[in-house]
Amino acid sequence: MAAITNQPCILIVDDSSTNIALMEAVLEDKGYQIIKAQNVQDAFLSIKRKTPDLILLDLLIPKTSGFDFFEQLRKEKKIRDIPVIVISALSDKGSENKALEMGALDFIRKPVDIQYLIKRVESVFK
């Protein structure tokens, strides 16, 4: 896919290629450029290549948790202000509260309600 420079760029960080493919298909259809990462290391490499306008972050990713990634992200001056929407199978209030306290714009539970996700993403770019 050819990158269009004025297209908002979204980084999807999720260990499930199925989840990534679903969100990618829906969001590309809405005109967003998508970058994908299945772990924290790949996410930071992607960010170094192209700073996304939004990150969709799964909390349950291998090796380093989504919370740890979020914490590292907020420590980096150049990228700390990238908006983050957490998308997770964790359903406890503690995880949701922690994500929101860390600065997440929203906490969306899996399975993802695609229409809600689209509305949340669109609200970031309005």
Number of C-alpha atoms within 10 A of each C-alpha: 5 5 10 11 8 8 13 14 21 23 24 25 28 25 19 14 13 10 16 20 13 12 19 20 12 15 19 14 10 11 12 20 22 22 19 20 21 17 21 23 12 13 20 16 11 16 16 11 8 12 17 20 18 20 25 25 27 27 23 19 19 12 10 13 15 23 19 13 19 21 14 14 18 16 11 10 8 10 16 14 14 14 18 26 23 24 24 22 13 16 12 9 9 10 15 20 13 13 21 16 10 14 17 20 16 17 22 22 16 13 10 15 10 13 10 11 19 14 10 15 20 13 9 13 9 5
